[in-house]
Amino acid sequence: MPLFFRLIKKYRVAAITAIVLMLVELAVELVQPLLISKIIDDGIARHDAGVVLIWCGVLVAGTLLAFGAGILSSFYAAHVSQSLGYDIREKLYGKVQAFSYSVFNRFATSSLITRLTNDVTQVQDTTFMGLRFMLRVPLVVIGSMIMALVVHAGLGFLLLLTVPALILFIVWMVKKAASLFKKVQQRLDNVNGVMQENLTGMRLIRVFVRREQEAARFARHSGELMQSSASALRLTEITLPFIVLIMNAGIIAVLWFGQLEIRAGSATTGEVVAIVNYSLRTAGALSALSMLVAAFSRAHASAQRINDTMETDEETQRISDETDKIEETIMEGSVEFDRVAFRYPNTAAPVLEDISFRASPGYTVAILGATGSGKSSLVQLILRLYEEDEGNILIDGRNVREWPIRKLHDSIGYVPQEVVLFTGTIRDNIAWGLEGVSLEQVTKAARLAQIHDTIVQLPNGYDTLLGQRGINLSGGQKQRISIARALIRRPAILVLDDSTSALDVRTEGALLQAISSLRCTTFLITQKISSTLNANLIVLLDDGRLIAQGNHMQLMASNTLYRRIYESQFGEEGSHVGSLK
């Protein structure tokens, strides 16, 4: 757990304070049975009320001291554990955000949510228990055995015999439980994954009448979680009864031999009571250890999962801005692909092969091709969501890998194929990612995206609150708000990844006309010929290969596939095609 030890150094003063106060509390607790034996032997047995009052006063004062020390120790332990949990969560979230797209896809979303919530909470709670009880439990056991031997060596030896067997049993239990709780966390990931899918796809589930099947799927995964949890808890719960059994046997032995020692005059009643008291404290400490076994087993599994995330191979991470020294920003937006090839991580089949073309500044580049031809993969290389395997991608004449990530992304407006809107107002969503944006800028971007007239008709206009993922908007409205969010950045490069699919022909035409008036290089992924007619360059992909490039008239004259696509769509979009010619 290197991350744990590295972060907890910040709170070492509070952690040490919590431990010192716990030791004060513990010292008083270990002295108490000795004081009780003094009260019995020197006070009660001799009918000396003065001695009883003195030692009772010392006992009460010690109890109050232990109470105060315990409260303060809990306060400092809580401060350390809560602060540590916050730091781990922040570090883990920052690490996830820094993942390249290929690394991010290694983890299920539900698993990352579990690691950021449940796993961090397990480590956080166990840190508190560790500061309060991890040292306390063994010290109570060791201290009680030492004090028992000090009070009476013979009877104390009986207590000494019972403890090693229990400790060996507990060590075995910890190792066994750790593997079981790791499986529990994996089952929890599965349950969270099913819940996430069902909650986000609730509308589809109802339309396809799949509620019973999805409920059965959830019940199956939930049942597996229950069985794994039950197996782990059954194992850990054995600890307490076993400890109680052995310790009770030890206490019976102390009482039996104690009464023999009292009759022989080699032990006093107070000493026997003290030994029994130390035995009970040892039993209590070892019983608490059963709780610690479960907690530390869970925490060990959670810490391992956190470490797995934090120690993800750094070579797969994006190059950070800190290593870049480029001062200028992307101004023209020219983009050139030079014999680019790409395959997704851990796959053998190439997605793109030998792609070469150049988009001059201000060009509109339409990327056309069938589903799975590599259109989205191509623009993701411009964004550096993935890195090309062969060839070079140049932006403003400089290799895309040399541009700082922050400057690269600040210069690109990106509208993904799957629209993502956030809970908040329409104005917030359009201005998302920018600071100090005026309403005038938001309105201008909305006009360009052909959504302004729709927004002003809403009851609260730009201050209209959107539901989760924009649930109260139509598909076309969500797409246009997403486009406005990209346009407000005044990008040098605009990437529209099939983001006009929900728009009607007239709205799409007006949108493309508005975008053409901007001085930006536009990449338009589409399957519609109507979107390509006025493009400066059309890139036609087929199975990851560039089979043709040129403008509409050039491809109509030279490429059979393009002409066939045009003819298949012309009847449906004839009016729009005619208006654009």
C-alpha positions as CSV (number, residue, x, y, z in Angstrom):
1,M,0.0,0.0,0.0
2,P,2.6,2.6,-1.1
3,L,-0.1,5.2,-1.8
4,F,-1.5,4.8,1.7
5,F,1.9,5.3,3.5
6,R,2.8,8.2,1.2
7,L,-0.4,10.1,1.9
8,I,-0.6,9.5,5.6
9,K,2.7,11.2,6.1
10,K,0.9,14.5,5.9
11,Y,-1.1,13.6,9.0
12,R,1.7,12.0,11.0
13,V,1.4,14.5,13.9
14,A,-2.3,13.9,14.3
15,A,-1.8,10.1,13.9
16,I,1.0,10.0,16.5
17,T,-1.2,12.1,18.8
18,A,-4.1,9.6,18.4
19,I,-1.7,6.7,19.2
20,V,-0.2,8.5,22.2
21,L,-3.6,9.2,23.7
22,M,-4.6,5.6,23.0
23,L,-1.5,4.5,24.9
24,V,-2.5,6.6,27.9
25,E,-6.0,5.1,27.8
26,L,-4.5,1.6,27.6
27,A,-2.0,2.2,30.5
28,V,-4.9,3.2,32.8
29,E,-6.9,0.1,31.6
30,L,-4.0,-2.2,32.4
31,V,-3.4,-0.8,35.9
32,Q,-7.1,-1.0,36.9
33,P,-7.2,-4.7,37.7
34,L,-4.1,-4.2,39.9
35,L,-5.8,-1.4,41.7
36,I,-8.9,-3.6,42.2
37,S,-6.7,-6.3,43.7
38,K,-5.3,-3.7,46.1
39,I,-8.8,-2.6,47.1
40,I,-9.8,-6.3,47.8
41,D,-6.6,-7.4,49.6
42,D,-5.5,-4.2,51.5
43,G,-8.9,-2.7,52.0
44,I,-11.9,-5.0,52.0
45,A,-10.1,-8.1,53.4
46,R,-8.6,-6.0,56.3
47,H,-11.8,-3.9,56.8
48,D,-9.8,-0.7,56.1
49,A,-12.2,1.9,54.7
50,G,-9.4,4.5,54.3
51,V,-7.4,2.3,52.0
52,V,-10.6,1.5,50.0
53,L,-11.4,5.2,49.6
54,I,-7.8,6.1,48.5
55,W,-7.5,3.4,45.9
56,C,-11.1,4.0,44.7
57,G,-10.2,7.7,44.3
58,V,-7.2,6.7,42.2
59,L,-9.4,4.3,40.2
60,V,-12.0,7.0,39.5
61,A,-9.3,9.6,38.5
62,G,-7.7,7.1,36.2
63,T,-11.0,6.2,34.6
64,L,-11.7,9.9,33.9
65,L,-8.2,10.3,32.4
66,A,-8.8,7.3,30.2
67,F,-12.2,8.6,29.2
68,G,-10.7,12.0,28.1
69,A,-7.8,10.4,26.3
70,G,-10.1,8.0,24.5
71,I,-12.4,10.9,23.3
72,L,-9.4,12.9,22.0
73,S,-7.8,9.9,20.4
74,S,-11.0,9.2,18.5
75,F,-11.1,12.8,17.4
76,Y,-7.6,12.7,16.0
77,A,-8.1,9.3,14.4
78,A,-11.3,10.5,12.7
79,H,-9.4,13.5,11.4
80,V,-6.6,11.4,9.9
81,S,-9.0,8.8,8.4
82,Q,-11.4,11.3,6.8
83,S,-8.5,13.4,5.5
84,L,-6.8,10.3,4.1
85,G,-10.0,9.1,2.4
86,Y,-10.4,12.5,0.8
87,D,-6.8,12.5,-0.5
88,I,-7.0,9.0,-1.9
89,R,-10.3,9.8,-3.6
90,E,-8.8,12.9,-5.1
91,K,-5.7,11.1,-6.3
92,L,-7.6,8.2,-7.7
93,Y,-10.1,10.5,-9.5
94,G,-7.2,12.5,-10.9
95,K,-5.5,9.3,-12.1
96,V,-8.7,8.2,-13.8
97,Q,-9.1,11.5,-15.6
98,A,-5.5,11.3,-16.8
99,F,-6.0,7.9,-18.4
100,S,-5.7,7.8,-22.1
101,Y,-8.8,6.5,-23.8
102,S,-7.3,3.1,-24.3
103,V,-6.4,2.7,-20.6
104,F,-9.8,4.1,-19.5
105,N,-11.5,1.3,-21.5
106,R,-9.7,-1.4,-19.5
107,F,-11.9,-0.6,-16.5
108,A,-15.7,-1.0,-16.4
109,T,-17.4,2.2,-15.3
110,S,-19.2,0.4,-12.5
111,S,-15.8,-0.9,-11.2
112,L,-14.3,2.6,-11.2
113,I,-17.3,3.9,-9.3
114,T,-16.9,1.2,-6.7
115,R,-13.2,1.9,-6.4
116,L,-13.9,5.6,-5.9
117,T,-16.6,5.1,-3.3
118,N,-16.8,1.7,-1.6
119,D,-13.1,0.8,-1.8
120,V,-12.0,4.2,-0.5
121,T,-14.5,4.1,2.3
122,Q,-13.2,0.7,3.3
123,V,-9.6,2.0,3.5
124,Q,-10.8,5.1,5.3
125,D,-12.8,3.3,8.0
126,T,-10.0,0.8,8.5
127,T,-7.5,3.6,9.0
128,F,-9.7,4.9,11.9
129,M,-10.0,1.4,13.4
130,G,-6.2,0.9,12.9
131,L,-5.3,4.1,14.9
132,R,-7.8,3.3,17.6
133,F,-7.5,-0.5,17.9
134,M,-4.7,-1.9,15.7
135,L,-2.0,-1.2,18.4
136,R,-4.5,-1.3,21.2
137,V,-5.5,-5.0,20.7
138,P,-2.0,-6.5,20.7
139,L,-0.9,-4.2,23.5
140,V,-3.9,-5.2,25.6
141,V,-3.0,-8.9,25.1
142,I,0.7,-8.4,25.7
143,G,0.2,-6.0,28.6
144,S,-2.4,-8.2,30.2
145,M,-0.1,-11.3,30.1
146,I,2.8,-9.3,31.5
147,M,0.6,-7.8,34.3
148,A,-0.8,-11.3,35.0
149,L,2.7,-12.7,35.4
150,V,3.6,-9.7,37.7
151,V,0.6,-10.3,39.9
152,H,1.0,-14.1,40.1
153,A,3.5,-16.0,37.9
154,G,1.8,-19.4,38.3
155,L,-1.7,-18.2,37.4
156,G,-0.5,-15.8,34.8
157,F,1.2,-18.7,33.0
158,L,-2.2,-20.3,32.5
159,L,-3.3,-17.1,30.6
160,L,0.0,-17.2,28.6
161,L,-0.7,-20.7,27.3
162,T,-4.0,-19.8,25.7
163,V,-2.9,-16.8,23.6
164,P,-0.4,-18.2,21.0
165,A,-2.9,-20.7,19.6
166,L,-5.4,-18.0,19.2
167,I,-3.0,-15.7,17.4
168,L,-2.0,-18.4,15.0
169,F,-5.7,-19.1,14.3
170,I,-6.3,-15.4,13.6
171,V,-3.4,-15.0,11.3
172,W,-4.7,-17.9,9.2
173,M,-8.1,-16.3,9.2
174,V,-6.8,-13.0,7.9
175,K,-5.1,-14.6,4.9
176,K,-8.1,-16.7,4.1
177,A,-10.6,-13.9,4.5
178,A,-8.6,-11.5,2.2
179,S,-9.2,-13.6,-0.9
180,L,-12.9,-14.1,-0.1
181,F,-13.4,-10.3,0.3
182,K,-11.6,-9.6,-2.9
183,K,-14.3,-11.8,-4.6
184,V,-17.0,-9.9,-2.8
185,Q,-15.7,-6.6,-4.2
186,Q,-15.7,-8.1,-7.7
187,R,-19.3,-9.3,-7.2
188,L,-20.2,-5.8,-6.1
189,D,-18.7,-4.4,-9.3
190,N,-21.1,-6.7,-11.3
191,V,-24.1,-5.6,-9.3
192,N,-23.3,-2.0,-9.8
193,G,-22.8,-2.6,-13.5
194,V,-26.2,-4.2,-13.9
195,M,-27.8,-1.3,-11.9
196,Q,-26.1,1.3,-14.1
197,E,-27.2,-0.4,-17.3
198,N,-30.8,-0.8,-16.1
199,L,-31.1,2.7,-14.8
200,T,-29.7,4.4,-17.9
201,G,-31.7,2.1,-20.2
202,M,-35.0,2.1,-18.3
203,R,-36.9,3.5,-21.2
204,L,-35.7,0.8,-23.6
205,I,-36.3,-1.9,-21.0
206,R,-39.9,-0.9,-20.8
207,V,-40.5,-0.5,-24.5
208,F,-39.0,-4.0,-25.2
209,V,-40.9,-5.5,-22.2
210,R,-37.7,-6.7,-20.6
211,R,-38.4,-5.8,-16.9
212,E,-38.8,-9.4,-15.8
213,Q,-35.7,-10.5,-17.6
214,E,-33.6,-7.6,-16.3
215,A,-34.9,-8.1,-12.8
216,A,-33.9,-11.8,-13.0
217,R,-30.4,-10.7,-14.2
218,F,-30.1,-8.3,-11.3
219,A,-31.3,-11.0,-8.9
220,R,-28.7,-13.5,-10.2
221,H,-25.8,-11.0,-9.7
222,S,-27.2,-9.9,-6.4
223,G,-27.5,-13.5,-5.3
224,E,-23.9,-14.1,-6.2
225,L,-22.9,-11.1,-4.2
226,M,-24.9,-12.4,-1.3
227,Q,-23.3,-15.9,-1.5
228,S,-19.8,-14.4,-1.6
229,S,-20.5,-12.1,1.3
230,A,-22.1,-14.9,3.3
231,S,-19.0,-17.1,2.7
232,A,-16.6,-14.4,3.8
233,L,-18.7,-13.5,6.8
234,R,-19.2,-17.1,7.9
235,L,-15.4,-17.5,8.0
236,T,-14.8,-14.3,9.9
237,E,-17.6,-14.9,12.3
238,I,-16.0,-18.2,13.4
239,T,-13.3,-16.1,15.0
240,L,-15.4,-14.8,17.9
241,P,-16.9,-18.1,19.1
242,F,-13.5,-19.8,18.9
243,I,-11.8,-17.1,20.9
244,V,-14.6,-17.1,23.5
245,L,-14.4,-20.9,23.8
246,I,-10.6,-20.9,24.4
247,M,-10.6,-17.9,26.7
248,N,-13.4,-19.2,28.8
249,A,-11.5,-22.5,29.2
250,G,-8.5,-20.4,30.4
251,I,-10.6,-18.5,32.9
252,I,-12.1,-21.7,34.3
253,A,-8.6,-23.0,34.7
254,V,-7.5,-19.8,36.5
255,L,-10.5,-20.0,38.9
256,W,-9.9,-23.7,39.5
257,F,-6.2,-23.5,40.3
258,G,-6.7,-20.1,41.9
259,Q,-8.9,-21.5,44.6
260,L,-6.3,-24.2,45.2
261,E,-3.6,-21.5,45.5
262,I,-5.8,-19.5,48.0
263,R,-6.3,-22.5,50.2
264,A,-2.5,-23.2,50.1
265,G,-1.9,-19.5,51.0
266,S,0.3,-18.8,48.0
267,A,-2.3,-16.5,46.4
268,T,-4.8,-13.9,47.6
269,T,-8.4,-13.4,46.5
270,G,-7.4,-10.0,45.0
271,E,-4.7,-11.6,42.9
272,V,-7.1,-14.3,41.5
273,V,-9.6,-11.5,40.7
274,A,-6.9,-9.5,39.0
275,I,-5.8,-12.6,36.9
276,V,-9.5,-13.2,35.9
277,N,-9.8,-9.5,35.0
278,Y,-6.8,-9.6,32.8
279,S,-8.1,-12.8,31.2
280,L,-11.4,-11.1,30.5
281,R,-9.6,-8.1,29.0
282,T,-7.5,-10.4,26.8
283,A,-10.7,-12.2,25.7
284,G,-12.3,-8.8,24.9
285,A,-9.3,-7.7,22.9
286,L,-9.1,-10.9,20.9
287,S,-12.8,-10.7,20.3
288,A,-12.4,-7.2,19.0
289,L,-9.8,-8.7,16.7
290,S,-12.5,-10.7,14.9
291,M,-14.0,-7.4,13.9
292,L,-10.6,-6.1,12.8
293,V,-10.1,-9.3,10.8
294,A,-13.2,-8.6,8.7
295,A,-12.4,-4.9,8.4
296,F,-8.7,-5.4,7.5
297,S,-9.6,-8.2,5.1
298,R,-12.0,-6.0,3.3
299,A,-9.6,-3.0,3.4
300,H,-6.8,-5.2,2.0
301,A,-8.9,-6.2,-1.0
302,S,-10.0,-2.6,-1.5
303,A,-6.5,-1.2,-1.2
304,Q,-5.3,-3.8,-3.8
305,R,-7.9,-2.6,-6.2
306,I,-7.0,1.1,-5.6
307,N,-3.3,0.2,-6.2
308,D,-4.2,-1.6,-9.4
309,T,-5.8,1.6,-10.7
310,M,-3.0,3.9,-9.4
311,E,-0.2,1.7,-10.7
312,T,-1.5,1.4,-14.3
313,D,1.4,1.3,-16.7
314,E,2.5,4.9,-17.1
315,E,3.7,4.3,-20.6
316,T,0.1,4.1,-21.7
317,Q,-0.7,7.5,-20.2
318,R,-1.0,10.6,-22.2
319,I,2.1,12.8,-22.5
320,S,1.6,15.5,-19.9
321,D,1.7,19.2,-20.6
322,E,4.6,19.6,-18.2
323,T,7.1,18.1,-20.7
324,D,6.0,20.4,-23.5
325,K,7.6,23.8,-24.1
326,I,5.7,25.0,-27.1
327,E,4.6,28.6,-26.6
328,E,2.4,29.1,-29.7
329,T,-1.2,27.9,-30.1
330,I,-3.0,26.3,-33.0
331,M,-4.1,29.2,-35.3
332,E,-4.7,28.0,-38.8
333,G,-6.1,24.5,-38.2
334,S,-4.5,22.7,-41.1
335,V,-4.5,18.9,-40.6
336,E,-2.4,16.4,-42.6
337,F,-2.4,12.6,-42.3
338,D,0.8,11.0,-43.7
339,R,0.5,7.2,-44.2
340,V,-1.2,6.8,-40.8
341,A,-2.1,3.3,-39.5
342,F,-3.8,2.5,-36.2
343,R,-5.1,-0.6,-34.3
344,Y,-6.8,-0.6,-31.0
345,P,-4.8,-1.8,-28.0
346,N,-4.6,-5.5,-27.5
347,T,-6.0,-6.2,-31.0
348,A,-4.3,-7.5,-34.1
349,A,-6.6,-6.3,-36.8
350,P,-5.8,-2.7,-38.0
351,V,-8.6,-0.2,-37.9
352,L,-6.9,2.3,-40.2
353,E,-4.2,1.6,-42.8
354,D,-2.1,3.9,-44.9
355,I,-4.3,7.0,-44.6
356,S,-2.9,10.1,-46.3
357,F,-4.7,13.4,-47.0
358,R,-4.4,17.1,-46.2
359,A,-7.1,19.5,-45.0
360,S,-6.1,23.1,-45.6
361,P,-7.1,25.8,-43.1
362,G,-10.8,26.6,-43.2
363,Y,-11.6,23.4,-45.2
364,T,-14.7,21.4,-44.6
365,V,-13.7,17.7,-44.7
366,A,-16.6,15.2,-45.0
367,I,-15.6,11.7,-43.8
368,L,-17.9,9.2,-45.5
369,G,-18.1,5.4,-45.1
370,A,-20.1,2.5,-43.9
371,T,-20.5,1.6,-40.3
372,G,-17.2,0.2,-39.0
373,S,-15.1,1.8,-41.7
374,G,-12.9,3.7,-39.2
375,K,-14.5,7.2,-39.4
376,S,-14.7,7.9,-35.7
377,S,-11.3,6.2,-35.1
378,L,-9.7,8.7,-37.6
379,V,-10.9,11.8,-35.7
380,Q,-10.0,10.3,-32.4
381,L,-6.4,10.3,-33.5
382,I,-6.6,14.1,-34.1
383,L,-7.9,14.5,-30.6
384,R,-5.2,12.1,-29.3
385,L,-7.7,10.0,-27.5
386,Y,-5.6,7.3,-29.1
387,E,-2.1,7.4,-30.6
388,E,-1.4,6.3,-34.2
389,D,0.8,3.2,-34.6
390,E,2.5,4.3,-37.9
391,G,2.8,7.5,-39.9
392,N,2.4,11.1,-38.7
393,I,-0.5,13.5,-38.1
394,L,0.5,17.1,-38.5
395,I,-1.5,20.1,-37.2
396,D,-0.3,23.5,-38.4
397,G,2.8,21.6,-39.7
398,R,3.7,20.2,-36.3
399,N,3.4,16.6,-35.2
400,V,0.2,16.2,-33.1
401,R,2.3,14.5,-30.4
402,E,4.3,17.6,-29.9
403,W,1.3,19.8,-29.2
404,P,0.6,20.1,-25.4
405,I,-2.6,18.3,-24.7
406,R,-4.2,21.3,-23.1
407,K,-3.5,23.6,-26.1
408,L,-4.6,20.9,-28.5
409,H,-7.9,20.4,-26.9
410,D,-8.5,24.2,-26.3
411,S,-8.2,24.6,-30.1
412,I,-10.6,21.8,-31.0
413,G,-14.4,21.9,-30.8
414,Y,-15.6,18.3,-30.4
415,V,-19.2,17.0,-30.8
416,P,-19.3,13.2,-30.0
417,Q,-21.6,10.8,-31.6
418,E,-23.3,10.1,-28.3
419,V,-24.6,13.4,-26.9
420,V,-23.6,14.1,-23.3
421,L,-25.4,16.9,-21.4
422,F,-25.0,17.7,-17.8
423,T,-27.5,18.5,-15.0
424,G,-27.9,22.3,-15.0
425,T,-29.2,25.1,-17.2
426,I,-29.0,25.2,-21.0
427,R,-26.7,28.2,-20.6
428,D,-24.4,26.2,-18.3
429,N,-24.3,23.4,-20.8
430,I,-23.4,25.6,-23.8
431,A,-20.7,27.5,-21.8
432,W,-19.5,24.3,-20.2
433,G,-15.7,24.2,-19.9
434,L,-15.2,27.9,-20.3
435,E,-14.9,30.6,-17.6
436,G,-16.5,34.0,-17.7
437,V,-18.7,33.4,-20.7
438,S,-21.3,36.1,-21.3
439,L,-24.9,35.5,-22.3
440,E,-24.2,37.2,-25.6
441,Q,-21.5,34.7,-26.5
442,V,-23.9,31.8,-25.5
443,T,-26.7,33.3,-27.6
444,K,-24.4,33.7,-30.6
445,A,-23.2,30.1,-30.4
446,A,-26.9,28.9,-30.1
447,R,-27.8,30.9,-33.2
448,L,-25.0,29.3,-35.2
449,A,-26.2,25.9,-33.9
450,Q,-29.8,26.7,-35.0
451,I,-31.1,26.2,-31.5
452,H,-31.7,29.8,-30.3
453,D,-35.3,30.0,-31.5
454,T,-36.2,26.8,-29.7
455,I,-34.5,27.9,-26.4
456,V,-36.2,31.3,-26.2
457,Q,-39.6,29.6,-26.5
458,L,-39.0,27.6,-23.3
459,P,-40.5,29.0,-20.1
460,N,-37.1,30.0,-18.6
461,G,-35.2,30.4,-21.9
462,Y,-31.5,29.9,-21.4
463,D,-32.0,29.4,-17.6
464,T,-34.2,26.3,-18.3
465,L,-33.0,23.4,-16.2
466,L,-32.1,20.2,-18.0
467,G,-32.9,16.8,-16.5
468,Q,-30.4,14.0,-16.2
469,R,-28.6,13.7,-19.6
470,G,-31.1,16.2,-21.1
471,I,-34.0,13.9,-20.7
472,N,-36.5,16.8,-21.3
473,L,-35.2,17.6,-24.8
474,S,-35.5,15.8,-28.1
475,G,-32.6,14.1,-29.8
476,G,-32.2,17.0,-32.3
477,Q,-32.3,19.6,-29.6
478,K,-29.7,17.8,-27.6
479,Q,-27.4,17.5,-30.6
480,R,-27.7,21.3,-31.4
481,I,-26.9,22.3,-27.8
482,S,-23.9,20.0,-28.0
483,I,-22.8,21.7,-31.2
484,A,-23.3,25.1,-29.7
485,R,-21.0,24.0,-26.8
486,A,-18.3,23.3,-29.4
487,L,-18.8,26.5,-31.4
488,I,-18.7,28.8,-28.4
489,R,-15.0,27.9,-28.0
490,R,-14.2,29.5,-31.4
491,P,-12.1,26.5,-32.4
492,A,-9.5,26.3,-35.0
493,I,-10.6,22.7,-35.7
494,L,-14.2,21.5,-35.4
495,V,-15.0,17.8,-35.2
496,L,-18.6,16.7,-35.7
497,D,-18.9,12.9,-35.2
498,D,-22.1,12.0,-36.9
499,S,-23.7,14.7,-34.7
500,T,-26.4,15.9,-37.2
501,S,-28.1,12.5,-37.5
502,A,-31.2,13.6,-35.6
503,L,-31.6,16.9,-37.6
504,D,-34.1,17.3,-40.4
505,V,-32.7,18.2,-43.9
506,R,-33.5,21.9,-43.7
507,T,-32.0,22.4,-40.2
508,E,-28.9,20.5,-41.1
509,G,-28.5,22.6,-44.2
510,A,-28.8,25.8,-42.3
511,L,-26.4,24.5,-39.6
512,L,-23.7,23.5,-42.2
513,Q,-24.1,26.9,-43.9
514,A,-23.6,28.7,-40.6
515,I,-20.5,26.7,-39.8
516,S,-19.0,27.3,-43.3
517,S,-19.0,31.0,-42.4
518,L,-16.6,30.4,-39.5
519,R,-12.8,30.3,-40.1
520,C,-12.2,26.8,-38.8
521,T,-11.3,23.5,-40.3
522,T,-14.3,21.2,-40.0
523,F,-14.3,17.4,-39.9
524,L,-17.8,16.1,-40.6
525,I,-18.4,12.4,-40.0
526,T,-21.5,11.4,-41.9
527,Q,-23.3,8.7,-43.9
528,K,-25.5,11.2,-45.7
529,I,-24.5,12.5,-49.1
530,S,-26.5,15.7,-48.5
531,S,-23.9,16.7,-45.8
532,T,-21.0,16.3,-48.3
533,L,-22.1,18.3,-51.3
534,N,-20.4,21.5,-50.3
535,A,-17.4,20.0,-48.6
536,N,-14.0,21.1,-49.8
537,L,-12.7,17.6,-49.4
538,I,-14.5,14.2,-49.1
539,V,-12.6,11.3,-47.6
540,L,-14.2,8.0,-48.5
541,L,-13.3,5.1,-46.2
542,D,-13.9,1.4,-46.7
543,D,-12.8,-1.2,-44.1
544,G,-10.1,1.2,-42.7
545,R,-8.6,2.2,-46.0
546,L,-8.9,5.4,-47.9
547,I,-10.3,4.5,-51.3
548,A,-11.0,7.9,-52.7
549,Q,-10.7,11.6,-51.9
550,G,-11.8,14.8,-53.6
551,N,-14.8,17.1,-53.8
552,H,-18.3,16.0,-54.8
553,M,-18.0,16.6,-58.5
554,Q,-14.6,14.8,-58.6
555,L,-15.8,11.7,-56.8
556,M,-19.0,11.6,-58.9
557,A,-16.8,11.4,-61.9
558,S,-14.1,9.0,-60.6
559,N,-15.5,6.7,-57.9
560,T,-18.1,4.1,-58.5
561,L,-18.8,3.5,-54.7
562,Y,-19.4,7.2,-54.1
563,R,-21.7,7.5,-57.1
564,R,-23.7,4.4,-55.9
565,I,-24.1,6.0,-52.4
566,Y,-25.3,9.2,-54.0
567,E,-27.8,7.5,-56.2
568,S,-29.2,5.4,-53.3
569,Q,-29.9,8.6,-51.3
570,F,-30.7,11.1,-53.9
571,G,-34.4,10.2,-54.1
572,E,-34.9,10.8,-50.4
573,E,-33.0,14.0,-50.3
574,G,-33.5,15.4,-53.8
575,S,-35.0,18.7,-52.7
576,H,-32.1,19.4,-50.4
577,V,-29.5,18.3,-53.0
578,G,-31.1,20.5,-55.6
579,S,-30.9,23.6,-53.3
580,L,-27.3,23.0,-52.5
581,K,-26.0,22.6,-56.0
